[in-house]
Amino acid sequence: MSLADLADYEMVSPRTLAEACEALSEALAEGTPVWPVAGCTDWMVERHLRPVAQQRERGLCIDVTRLRELRGIEERGDVVRIGAAEPYLEMRRSELLQRRCPMLVQMASEVGALQIQARGTLGGNLVTGSPAADGVTALMALDAQVVLASATGERAVPLGSFYTGYKRSVRRADELVVRFELVLPKEGAAQAWRKVGTRSAQSISKASVALVAKATSVSAQPSSVATDPRARSRSGRRSTSDS
Ligand SMILES: Cc1cc2nc3c(=O)[nH]c(=O)nc-3n(C[C@H](O)[C@H](O)[C@H](O)COP(=O)(O)OP(=O)(O)OC[C@H]3O[C@@H](n4cnc5c(N)ncnc54)[C@H](O)[C@@H]3O)c2cc1C
């Protein structure tokens, strides 16, 4: 797909979550192919990878980057809410995340390179569903939940039960990813992020691991361990009394 091909797609930029959910459910009801899009760093690649028979398929893109409900990094008591359309670059710049979730900041600073960090989002990372998704790995170690919204309302799903198989999840086609919520680790709590790629930038993880120490356990989430993203959530949560 070239940039010129983008002109063949209709693009709408709703200003409220309710408008976006309505546009999504209307397109589905009419049988129009429809994609919510944020940074497009995965979506444009997905266009290339479609089977040849679908290469001429066109449809509607719903730009979610202007939805206030999907933006921002906000502290609410013990919990931080991270908008699904907030780019990695804003996570790197967040004073709150630097102080309480340095592991997330480290992860964000190693996604692709600056160009990808300025566009890419956690919402896109989650929906693409790659077993090598760095954002998902880090959020799972932090026991995050995702909030999904449709024209009929919102629901929260723990990330550990979001995926049902390779690139399959409990998200319905009429649902947008709105935000992620997680309980902030205590200031100074041990956290670590380690990613191994082919080179230091623009490189997908060959393996990565996110570690968060809790009062009585250590949560360790590896990535790229299997094609099934559920392998992450089945992995190591160790009580400190285990050895
Ligand atoms: C050069 C390069 C390097 C990369 N490096 C890394 C890396 O180091 N680590 C890594 O994990 N990934 C990497 N990626 C993959 C990609 O950048 C990330 O997965 C990114 O987080 C995708 O976010 P996006 O906003 O661009 O998603 P998009 O491309 O906009 O969307 C991806 C998918 O999610 C859907 N979607 C997007 N937002 C929503 C929403 N709010 N609700 C519902 N559906 C939605 C879209 O329909 C689409 O199916 C890289 C990609 C490239 C091209």
The ligand as an SDF file (V2000), in Angstrom:
LIG
                    3D

 53 58  0  0  0  0  0  0  0  0999 V2000
    8.9890    0.2310   12.1040 C   0  0  0  0  0  0  0  0  0  0  0  0
    8.0760   -0.3220   13.1740 C   0  0  0  0  0  0  0  0  0  0  0  0
    8.5870   -0.6240   14.4230 C   0  0  0  0  0  0  0  0  0  0  0  0
    7.7590   -1.1440   15.4260 C   0  0  0  0  0  0  0  0  0  0  0  0
    8.3090   -1.4500   16.6270 N   0  0  0  0  0  0  0  0  0  0  0  0
    7.5270   -1.9760   17.5950 C   0  0  0  0  0  0  0  0  0  0  0  0
    8.0910   -2.3290   18.8670 C   0  0  0  0  0  0  0  0  0  0  0  0
    9.2800   -2.1430   19.1480 O   0  0  0  0  0  0  0  0  0  0  0  0
    7.2580   -2.8930   19.7910 N   0  0  0  0  0  0  0  0  0  0  0  0
    5.9180   -3.1020   19.5470 C   0  0  0  0  0  0  0  0  0  0  0  0
    5.2120   -3.6090   20.4200 O   0  0  0  0  0  0  0  0  0  0  0  0
    5.3800   -2.7770   18.3590 N   0  0  0  0  0  0  0  0  0  0  0  0
    6.1380   -2.2120   17.3820 C   0  0  0  0  0  0  0  0  0  0  0  0
    5.5810   -1.8860   16.1750 N   0  0  0  0  0  0  0  0  0  0  0  0
    4.1460   -2.1250   15.9540 C   0  0  0  0  0  0  0  0  0  0  0  0
    3.2450   -0.8840   16.2210 C   0  0  0  0  0  0  0  0  0  0  0  0
    3.9610    0.3270   16.1100 O   0  0  0  0  0  0  0  0  0  0  0  0
    2.6000   -0.9450   17.6240 C   0  0  0  0  0  0  0  0  0  0  0  0
    1.8740   -2.1440   17.7830 O   0  0  0  0  0  0  0  0  0  0  0  0
    1.7050    0.2580   17.9170 C   0  0  0  0  0  0  0  0  0  0  0  0
    1.4200    0.2770   19.2970 O   0  0  0  0  0  0  0  0  0  0  0  0
    0.3850    0.2380   17.1310 C   0  0  0  0  0  0  0  0  0  0  0  0
   -0.3540    1.3930   17.5140 O   0  0  0  0  0  0  0  0  0  0  0  0
   -1.1060    2.2930   16.4200 P   0  0  0  0  0  0  0  0  0  0  0  0
   -1.7860    3.3930   17.1640 O   0  0  0  0  0  0  0  0  0  0  0  0
   -0.1960    2.7170   15.3330 O   0  0  0  0  0  0  0  0  0  0  0  0
   -2.1840    1.2650   15.8600 O   0  0  0  0  0  0  0  0  0  0  0  0
   -2.9550    1.3050   14.4610 P   0  0  0  0  0  0  0  0  0  0  0  0
   -2.0210    0.8910   13.3760 O   0  0  0  0  0  0  0  0  0  0  0  0
   -3.6720    2.6030   14.2880 O   0  0  0  0  0  0  0  0  0  0  0  0
   -4.0580    0.1650   14.7000 O   0  0  0  0  0  0  0  0  0  0  0  0
   -3.6590   -1.1830   14.8670 C   0  0  0  0  0  0  0  0  0  0  0  0
   -4.9140   -2.0600   14.9840 C   0  0  0  0  0  0  0  0  0  0  0  0
   -5.6620   -1.6610   16.1240 O   0  0  0  0  0  0  0  0  0  0  0  0
   -6.9740   -1.1980   15.7570 C   0  0  0  0  0  0  0  0  0  0  0  0
   -7.2050   -0.0470   16.6480 N   0  0  0  0  0  0  0  0  0  0  0  0
   -6.3760    1.0230   16.8820 C   0  0  0  0  0  0  0  0  0  0  0  0
   -6.8430    1.7830   17.8760 N   0  0  0  0  0  0  0  0  0  0  0  0
   -8.0130    1.2090   18.2880 C   0  0  0  0  0  0  0  0  0  0  0  0
   -8.9670    1.5370   19.3040 C   0  0  0  0  0  0  0  0  0  0  0  0
   -8.8280    2.5960   20.1380 N   0  0  0  0  0  0  0  0  0  0  0  0
  -10.0440    0.7280   19.4370 N   0  0  0  0  0  0  0  0  0  0  0  0
  -10.2120   -0.3560   18.6430 C   0  0  0  0  0  0  0  0  0  0  0  0
   -9.3450   -0.7160   17.6770 N   0  0  0  0  0  0  0  0  0  0  0  0
   -8.2390    0.0540   17.5130 C   0  0  0  0  0  0  0  0  0  0  0  0
   -6.9030   -0.8690   14.2780 C   0  0  0  0  0  0  0  0  0  0  0  0
   -8.1380   -1.0380   13.6300 O   0  0  0  0  0  0  0  0  0  0  0  0
   -5.8770   -1.8970   13.7930 C   0  0  0  0  0  0  0  0  0  0  0  0
   -6.4850   -3.1570   13.5940 O   0  0  0  0  0  0  0  0  0  0  0  0
    6.3770   -1.3390   15.1630 C   0  0  0  0  0  0  0  0  0  0  0  0
    5.8490   -1.0070   13.9070 C   0  0  0  0  0  0  0  0  0  0  0  0
    6.6640   -0.4980   12.9220 C   0  0  0  0  0  0  0  0  0  0  0  0
    6.0700   -0.1260   11.5710 C   0  0  0  0  0  0  0  0  0  0  0  0
  1  2  1  0
  2  3  1  0
  2 52  2  0
  3  4  2  0
  4  5  1  0
  4 50  1  0
  5  6  2  0
  6  7  1  0
  6 13  1  0
  7  8  2  0
  7  9  1  0
  9 10  1  0
 10 11  2  0
 10 12  1  0
 12 13  2  0
 13 14  1  0
 14 15  1  0
 14 50  1  0
 15 16  1  0
 16 17  1  0
 16 18  1  0
 18 19  1  0
 18 20  1  0
 20 21  1  0
 20 22  1  0
 22 23  1  0
 23 24  1  0
 24 25  2  0
 24 26  1  0
 24 27  1  0
 27 28  1  0
 28 29  2  0
 28 30  1  0
 28 31  1  0
 31 32  1  0
 32 33  1  0
 33 34  1  0
 33 48  1  0
 34 35  1  0
 35 36  1  0
 35 46  1  0
 36 37  1  0
 36 45  1  0
 37 38  2  0
 38 39  1  0
 39 40  1  0
 39 45  2  0
 40 41  1  0
 40 42  2  0
 42 43  1  0
 43 44  2  0
 44 45  1  0
 46 47  1  0
 46 48  1  0
 48 49  1  0
 50 51  2  0
 51 52  1  0
 52 53  1  0
M  END
$$$$
